[in-house]
Amino acid sequence: MGFPQTLAQAAPARTLPELRKASKRLSCHKRYKIQKKIREHHRKVRKEAKKRGRKKPKKDPGVPSAAPFKEELLREAEQRKQRLEELKQKQKLNRQKEHEKKRKLEAKKNAAKIQEKAEGKDSSAKSKAKPKKLPNKNSKKSFCRELQKVIEASDVVLEVLDARDPMGCRCPQLEQAVTCSGGDKKLLLVLNKTDLVPKENLEKWLNYLKKEFPTVAFKSATLMKDKTMQEQVTKRRARVDLSRTTECFGSKCLVKLLQEYGKTQNKAIQVGVVGFPNVGKSSIINSLKGVRACNVGLTRGVTKSMQIVHIDKQTKILDSPSIIADPSNSALALALRSIIDTEESGSADVLEAADAILNHCSKQQVTIHYSIPDFSNTEEFLTLLAQKRGMLKKGGVPDVENVAKLLLCDWTGAKISYHSQPPGSWRPPPYLTEKKIAEMQECFNLNKLEEENNTTVQALKQPSPASSIIFQSSGMVNGTIEENKVIEETPEWENLETSKEGDTEEEDFTESDDDPDDVEEEEEMDVEEESKVQVTRKAKLGKRQTSPTNSEKQIAESEHSNSLSLNLDKTADEDDAYDFNTDYV
């Protein structure tokens, strides 16, 4: 006998029927009624428009061909239009900056709220406490902190100098810190980029600098293979001549000098590489290693922290961030040796830096090098250079700011050959006594070093004195090494946040909350109306009116279209208006 089935087992599972969507079909009576209502609405709108009447826009008569000052009037109108266009561009940039400031403030507020919630603070403490600032690797204090680590950990400090302006690359604060640190810490000078100066000038500088510190002539390899990349041979690479760029001079001399010093100390030594931006610190390390171990680039401040590179079992190289130039230095020193971000820096800083460089070099040689005509000031030079290289903005306006940035990159990079003369008489700095000089030179074979330098100078391909630009150096550049002496420049949006509170910040930014497209349309209408009124007033001085030119026809057509858009105002009552948003079909 079978067991009786339960109700769940006996009854099959029932599925619910799918719900049907409501039909959109209408009866003919209702559809015809809607169509009739629409016709009545359109008829009423036409009747109201007919009562108001259409005001035809007055055509711009333009400048008569018989007018006595027609060319001057047209020229003035074109200049006025160009000025108004530049004004609109500036206003647009200001609006974008305001939006960017507001966005940064909001992002900072949100980050502060998230941080406070994670820490679990009370609501009262949240409103009063300021958010803790995370350490910024791009800050000047971080650079000084890492530089101090390199100096303290190094047995030998290599101060890298640009051979085109060696005195302008020396930092007295750094040299004093190394020489007065006590112990057996040594300081060597490495004269880099020696292929960009004439041979006679290089020999003069080597003879001058070796009186204070042991000096090594060096030419680093500019293109190195990355150790993490596999070799790839392509047709495009085969066309590039890498024989000169990958050639390195002075690396064997420097490695032997460091190895001999390590043998005298009977221990593994650490060598710190320091210097101002764009003197070639990382390039020297890559040349000693033989591969691209450190990042290099034309932008200043690529190296942001200490990096250890092993040359051999007994030698370690420590790469360091750049020395921070003191703001009290001259404009030329700040232009060439300070960490200027060309992408974020303002136009005033870049133009001031370009002006300082051009004022300290031969004007005739600069015009020959850049193949431009004679100029009277820096602005004219940048304008001519922008026109020659095709760097123009909208409307054919020369892009002076970007050309100034390009000029800075040329003079700090390894592109332009210029040279400065060493001082006529040798005067050691006050921190360098004869005893200190003897301490720095001991444990080094100076005679062998001089022979190696002569070999390097003879092997280099150097420019002639006529093709190298004569440059007036500003002397030693003061640098900031200690972290507590660094003056950080706070951004503008941080100053806004500290000076304004809650409600005032929101009120300040309400003006820039408008849609930029709407604001631009209003400005264009104002510009067109103003230009038309002034042209027509001056045109009445002529005898008779003639047909307008092509540009004036375009202005009249735009005015006609603007007036039509303004005249299409609907004044029908809301009770009689038909609701077009409802879907009746």
Secondary structure, DSSP 8 states (H G I E B T S, - for coil): ------HHHHS----------------HHHHHHHHHHHHHHHHHHHHHHHHH------------TT-TTHHHHHHHHHHHHHHHHHHHHHHHHHHHHHHHHHHHHHHHHHHHHHHHHHHT--HHHHHHS-------TTSHHHHHHHHHHHHHH-SEEEEEEETTSSGGG--HHHHHHHHTS-TT-EEEEEEE-GGGS-HHHHHHHHHHHTTTS-EEE-B--S---BTTS-----HHHHHS--TTTT--BSHHHHHHHHHHHHHHHTS-EEEEEE-STTS-HHHHHHHHHSSB-S---SSTT---S-EEEEEETTEEEEE----EE-TTS-HHHHHHHS---TTTS-HHHHHHHHHHHHTTB-HHHHHHHHT----SSHHHHHHHHHHHHT-B-TTS-B-HHHHHHHHHHHHHTTS--EE----SS----TT--HHHHHHHHTTS-HHHHHHHHHHHHHHS----TTTSEEB-------EE-SGGG------HHHHHHHHS-HHHHHHHTGGGGS-HHHHHHHHHHHHHHHHHHHHHHHHTTSSS-----HHHHHHHHHHHHHHHHHH------TTT---SSS---
